[in-house]
Amino acid sequence: MQKSGEWKMGKSSLIPFISSRKKRGRKKESKVCAKAVRKSVWSMEIWKKWGNFKIRKNWKQQAINYEEYYLTVKEWALWAAAGTGACGAVAYTFYRSYRIFFVLLPLGLMYPLVHKKQLCQRRKEQLKSQFKEGVLILSASLSAGYSIENALKASVNELTMLYGNQGMLVKEFTWMVRQIGLNGTAEEVFEDFSKRSGIEEIQSFVQVFAVAKRSGGELVAIMNKTADSIRDKIQLHEEIRTMTASRQFEQKIMNLLPFFIILYIDITSPGFFDLMYTTGIGRILMTGCLVVYGLAIWIAGRILDIKVS
C-alpha cells in the first residue's frame, strides 16, 4: 500500500513536468508554423515582384517588331514554288535549256527572302491605315475627358468593332493597356510602339505626345492638331496608292506579256526561234533581251513607288 501511494505521489509530481513539456512543444510548433507562414508569404511577395520584373524586362521582346517579317512554312513553300516557276519560265523562254534552269534554281529558292520585304512593307501599310482610325478615336476619347489609359481602353473597344480581335492596332493598344497596368508609363509604351513600327507618321505622333505629356500643356488640343495632320498625310498616301493601283496591275500584265507572245509564236510557228537558241549570237541576243526586260521591270517599279513626304 505504501508503494502504491508512493507511485501515485510520483505520478502526480510528474504531471506538471509533462504539461510544461507539452506547452513548450506547442510553443515551438507555433513558432515553426509562424516562421513557415512568414517565409511562404515573403517568398510569394518575392515571386510576384520577380514575375513582374521579368514581365517588365521581357515585354519588349514579346511585342511585334514590324521591321521584321517571319515567313511561315506555308509561305516559304508557296513563294519558293513561285520563284522556281519563274526560273523555269525564264530558262524556257530565253534559252530553252534545262542547264540554265538549274543555274537559276538557287535564285528561285531564295525568292521568299526577297518577297519577305514586300510582305513586311504591306503589313506596315495596313498598320498605318489602322493607325489613322486609331488616332482619331484616341483624340476623341481624350477630348471627352478620359485619361490616356482610359482613352486607350475605349479605343480598343471601338477598334475591335472595326477590325475585329485580330486587328494589328487592336493588339497593340491592348498590349499598351497591359503594360501600363504593370506600372509602365504611357510615354514608354508609345515610344516602344513607334520604334517597333518603323513608320514615320507614328513616330511623329509619339514625339509630339511625349513632349505635350511632359510639359503639361494643352494635351488634348495638341493631340487633335497632330492627329489631323497625320491623318491627312496618311489619307493622301492612300489616295495615291488607289490612283496607282490600276497602273500596277497593268505593269504586272506587261511583265507577263513577253512570255505569252513567245509561247504563242512557238505554237503557231514551230521552229521560228530555233536560231536564237542554237547559235552563239542568238544566245547573246536573248541574254541582252533578258537584261533589258529586267531593267524595264525595275524602272517601272521605281516610277510607281511614289513617296509622300
C-alpha positions as CSV (number, residue, x, y, z in Angstrom):
1,M,0.0,0.0,0.0
2,Q,2.8,2.3,0.7
3,K,4.4,1.6,-2.5
4,S,1.2,2.3,-4.4
5,G,0.9,5.6,-2.5
6,E,4.5,6.5,-3.4
7,W,3.7,5.6,-7.1
8,K,0.6,7.9,-7.0
9,M,2.7,10.7,-5.5
10,G,5.4,10.2,-8.1
11,K,2.9,10.1,-10.9
12,S,1.2,13.3,-9.6
13,S,4.5,15.0,-9.4
14,L,5.3,14.2,-13.0
15,I,2.1,15.8,-14.3
16,P,3.4,19.4,-14.1
17,F,6.6,18.4,-15.8
18,I,4.8,16.6,-18.6
19,S,2.3,19.5,-19.1
20,S,5.2,22.0,-19.2
21,R,6.9,20.0,-21.9
22,K,3.7,19.9,-23.9
23,K,3.3,23.6,-23.6
24,R,6.9,24.2,-24.7
25,G,6.3,21.8,-27.6
26,R,3.2,23.7,-28.6
27,K,5.0,27.0,-28.4
28,K,7.8,25.6,-30.5
29,E,5.4,24.2,-33.1
30,S,3.6,27.5,-33.2
31,K,6.9,29.4,-33.7
32,V,7.8,27.0,-36.5
33,C,4.4,27.4,-38.2
34,A,4.6,31.2,-37.9
35,K,8.1,31.2,-39.3
36,A,7.0,28.9,-42.2
37,V,4.0,31.2,-42.9
38,R,6.2,34.3,-42.9
39,K,8.7,32.6,-45.1
40,S,5.9,31.5,-47.6
41,V,4.4,35.0,-47.6
42,W,7.9,36.5,-48.2
43,S,8.6,34.0,-51.0
44,M,5.2,34.8,-52.6
45,E,6.0,38.5,-52.5
46,I,9.4,38.0,-53.9
47,W,7.9,35.7,-56.6
48,K,5.3,38.3,-57.5
49,K,8.0,41.1,-57.7
50,W,10.3,38.9,-59.7
51,G,7.5,37.8,-62.0
52,N,6.5,41.4,-62.6
53,F,10.2,42.3,-63.2
54,K,10.6,39.5,-65.7
55,I,7.4,40.6,-67.5
56,R,8.6,44.3,-67.5
57,K,12.0,43.2,-68.6
58,N,10.9,41.0,-71.5
59,W,7.7,42.7,-72.6
60,K,9.5,44.4,-75.4
61,Q,10.8,41.1,-76.7
62,Q,7.3,39.7,-76.8
63,A,5.8,42.6,-78.8
64,I,5.7,42.5,-82.6
65,N,8.6,44.1,-84.4
66,Y,7.2,45.5,-87.7
67,E,10.6,45.9,-89.2
68,E,11.0,42.1,-89.4
69,Y,8.7,39.6,-91.0
70,Y,8.9,35.9,-90.3
71,L,7.6,33.6,-93.0
72,T,5.6,30.5,-92.1
73,V,6.4,27.1,-93.6
74,K,3.4,27.5,-95.9
75,E,4.6,30.9,-97.2
76,W,8.1,29.6,-97.7
77,A,6.8,26.7,-99.8
78,L,4.4,28.9,-101.8
79,W,6.9,31.6,-102.7
80,A,9.7,29.1,-103.3
81,A,7.5,27.4,-105.7
82,A,6.7,30.7,-107.4
83,G,10.4,31.5,-107.7
84,T,11.1,28.1,-109.1
85,G,8.3,28.5,-111.7
86,A,9.7,31.9,-112.7
87,C,13.2,30.4,-113.2
88,G,11.6,27.7,-115.3
89,A,9.8,30.3,-117.4
90,V,12.9,32.4,-118.0
91,A,15.1,29.3,-118.8
92,Y,12.5,28.1,-121.4
93,T,11.6,31.4,-122.9
94,F,15.1,32.9,-123.3
95,Y,17.4,29.8,-123.5
96,R,15.4,26.6,-123.9
97,S,18.0,24.9,-121.7
98,Y,17.5,22.9,-118.5
99,R,21.1,23.6,-117.5
100,I,20.2,27.3,-117.3
101,F,17.2,26.3,-115.2
102,F,19.4,24.5,-112.6
103,V,21.8,27.5,-112.7
104,L,18.9,29.9,-111.8
105,L,17.2,27.5,-109.4
106,P,19.1,28.8,-106.3
107,L,17.8,32.3,-107.1
108,G,14.3,31.0,-107.3
109,L,14.6,29.2,-104.0
110,M,15.8,32.4,-102.4
111,Y,12.8,34.4,-103.7
112,P,10.9,34.1,-100.4
113,L,13.7,36.3,-98.8
114,V,13.1,39.0,-101.5
115,H,9.3,38.7,-101.2
116,K,9.5,39.0,-97.4
117,K,10.4,42.7,-97.7
118,Q,7.2,43.2,-99.7
119,L,5.2,41.4,-97.1
120,C,6.8,43.5,-94.4
121,Q,6.0,46.7,-96.2
122,R,2.4,45.6,-96.9
123,R,2.0,44.9,-93.2
124,K,3.3,48.4,-92.4
125,E,0.8,49.9,-94.8
126,Q,-2.1,48.0,-93.1
127,L,-0.8,49.2,-89.7
128,K,-0.6,52.8,-90.9
129,S,-4.2,52.6,-92.3
130,Q,-5.5,51.3,-89.0
131,F,-3.5,53.9,-87.1
132,K,-5.3,56.7,-89.0
133,E,-8.6,55.5,-87.5
134,G,-7.0,54.7,-84.1
135,V,-5.6,58.2,-83.6
136,L,-9.0,59.7,-84.5
137,I,-10.7,57.6,-81.8
138,L,-7.9,58.2,-79.3
139,S,-8.1,62.0,-79.7
140,A,-11.9,61.9,-79.5
141,S,-11.7,60.0,-76.2
142,L,-9.2,62.5,-74.8
143,S,-11.5,65.4,-75.8
144,A,-14.3,63.7,-73.9
145,G,-12.2,64.0,-70.7
146,Y,-10.7,60.5,-70.5
147,S,-7.2,59.9,-69.2
148,I,-4.7,58.4,-71.7
149,E,-5.1,55.0,-70.0
150,N,-8.9,55.0,-70.2
151,A,-8.7,56.5,-73.7
152,L,-6.7,53.5,-74.8
153,K,-9.2,51.1,-73.3
154,A,-12.1,52.9,-75.0
155,S,-10.1,52.9,-78.3
156,V,-9.7,49.1,-78.0
157,N,-13.4,48.6,-77.9
158,E,-14.0,50.9,-80.9
159,L,-11.2,49.4,-83.0
160,T,-12.4,45.9,-82.2
161,M,-15.7,46.7,-83.9
162,L,-13.9,48.0,-87.0
163,Y,-11.1,45.4,-87.4
164,G,-12.0,42.5,-85.1
165,N,-9.9,41.0,-82.3
166,Q,-7.1,40.2,-84.8
167,G,-6.5,43.8,-85.9
168,M,-2.9,44.9,-85.5
169,L,-3.8,48.1,-83.8
170,V,-6.3,46.3,-81.5
171,K,-3.5,44.0,-80.4
172,E,-1.1,47.0,-79.9
173,F,-3.5,49.1,-77.9
174,T,-4.4,46.0,-75.8
175,W,-0.7,45.4,-75.2
176,M,-0.2,49.0,-74.2
177,V,-3.0,48.8,-71.6
178,R,-1.5,45.7,-70.1
179,Q,2.0,47.3,-69.8
180,I,0.5,50.4,-68.2
181,G,-1.2,48.1,-65.7
182,L,2.3,46.7,-64.9
183,N,3.5,50.2,-63.8
184,G,4.7,51.2,-67.2
185,T,4.2,54.8,-68.3
186,A,2.2,55.9,-71.4
187,E,5.4,57.6,-72.8
188,E,7.3,54.3,-72.6
189,V,4.8,52.1,-74.2
190,F,4.1,54.7,-77.0
191,E,7.8,55.2,-77.6
192,D,8.4,51.5,-77.8
193,F,5.5,51.1,-80.3
194,S,6.9,53.9,-82.5
195,K,10.3,52.2,-82.6
196,R,8.9,48.8,-83.4
197,S,6.6,50.2,-86.1
198,G,9.3,51.9,-88.1
199,I,6.6,54.2,-89.5
200,E,7.3,57.9,-89.7
201,E,3.8,59.1,-89.0
202,I,3.6,57.1,-85.8
203,Q,7.0,58.3,-84.7
204,S,6.0,61.9,-85.3
205,F,2.8,61.4,-83.3
206,V,4.6,59.8,-80.4
207,Q,7.2,62.6,-80.2
208,V,4.5,65.3,-80.0
209,F,2.6,63.2,-77.4
210,A,5.7,62.8,-75.2
211,V,6.6,66.5,-75.3
212,A,3.0,67.5,-74.6
213,K,2.7,65.0,-71.7
214,R,6.0,66.1,-70.1
215,S,5.4,69.8,-70.5
216,G,1.9,69.7,-69.1
217,G,0.5,71.8,-71.9
218,E,-2.9,71.5,-73.7
219,L,-2.5,67.8,-74.4
220,V,-6.0,67.5,-76.0
221,A,-5.5,70.5,-78.4
222,I,-2.0,69.4,-79.4
223,M,-3.1,65.8,-79.9
224,N,-6.1,66.9,-82.0
225,K,-3.9,69.1,-84.3
226,T,-1.3,66.4,-84.6
227,A,-3.8,63.7,-85.3
228,D,-5.5,65.8,-88.0
229,S,-2.2,66.4,-89.8
230,I,-1.0,62.8,-89.6
231,R,-4.5,61.6,-90.7
232,D,-4.4,63.9,-93.7
233,K,-0.9,62.7,-94.7
234,I,-1.9,59.0,-94.4
235,Q,-5.1,59.7,-96.4
236,L,-3.1,61.4,-99.1
237,H,-0.8,58.3,-99.3
238,E,-3.8,56.0,-99.6
239,E,-5.3,58.1,-102.4
240,I,-2.0,57.9,-104.3
241,R,-2.0,54.1,-103.8
242,T,-5.6,53.9,-105.1
243,M,-4.7,56.0,-108.2
244,T,-1.6,53.9,-109.0
245,A,-3.3,50.5,-108.3
246,S,-4.6,50.3,-111.9
247,R,-1.1,51.1,-113.2
248,Q,0.5,48.5,-111.0
249,F,-1.9,45.9,-112.4
250,E,-1.1,47.0,-115.9
251,Q,2.6,46.6,-115.1
252,K,2.1,43.0,-114.0
253,I,0.3,42.3,-117.2
254,M,3.1,43.8,-119.2
255,N,5.6,41.8,-117.3
256,L,3.9,38.5,-118.4
257,L,3.2,39.7,-122.0
258,P,6.7,38.6,-123.5
259,F,6.2,35.1,-122.2
260,F,2.8,34.8,-123.8
261,I,4.0,36.3,-127.1
262,I,6.9,33.8,-127.4
263,L,4.6,30.9,-126.4
264,Y,2.0,31.9,-129.0
265,I,4.7,32.1,-131.7
266,D,6.0,28.7,-130.7
267,I,2.6,27.2,-131.0
268,T,1.6,28.9,-134.3
269,S,5.0,28.8,-136.0
270,P,7.2,26.0,-134.6
271,G,10.9,26.4,-135.1
272,F,10.6,30.2,-135.7
273,F,13.1,31.0,-132.8
274,D,15.5,28.0,-133.3
275,L,18.3,30.2,-134.4
276,M,18.0,32.2,-131.2
277,Y,18.5,29.1,-129.1
278,T,21.1,27.1,-131.1
279,T,23.7,29.7,-132.1
280,G,26.1,31.8,-130.0
281,I,24.8,35.1,-131.4
282,G,21.3,34.1,-130.8
283,R,22.0,33.3,-127.1
284,I,23.8,36.6,-126.7
285,L,20.8,38.5,-128.2
286,M,18.4,36.6,-125.9
287,T,20.6,37.4,-122.9
288,G,20.5,41.1,-123.9
289,C,16.7,40.9,-124.2
290,L,16.6,39.3,-120.7
291,V,18.7,42.2,-119.3
292,V,16.5,44.8,-120.9
293,Y,13.4,43.0,-119.6
294,G,14.8,43.1,-116.1
295,L,15.7,46.8,-116.3
296,A,12.2,47.6,-117.6
297,I,10.6,45.8,-114.6
298,W,12.9,47.7,-112.2
299,I,12.3,51.1,-113.7
300,A,8.5,50.6,-113.8
301,G,8.6,49.6,-110.1
302,R,10.6,52.8,-109.3
303,I,8.2,55.0,-111.2
304,L,5.1,53.6,-109.4
305,D,6.7,53.8,-106.0
306,I,5.7,57.3,-105.0
307,K,6.9,58.6,-101.7
308,V,4.8,61.1,-99.7
309,S,7.0,63.5,-97.6
